[in-house]
């Protein structure tokens, strides 16, 4: 099953907009940058909550794109 993009944050490596997703395995947030390929996974509830608080939710601030399904093969 594919994980959904729920928001966006600035990539820590390249500064481009990365996608925030929720892991179906442990329900923690993580982000994936399509620009540089960086993936950052939260391993605690505190980290996940911090990422969720920093993200810009999909559909807000002029980003009227729908939540999209992604299949990166990582959790499948």
Secondary structure, DSSP 8 states (H G I E B T S, - for coil): --EEEEEEEE-TTT-SEEEEEE-TTT--EEEE-TTT--EEE--SHHHHHHHHHHSEETT-TT------EE--SS--
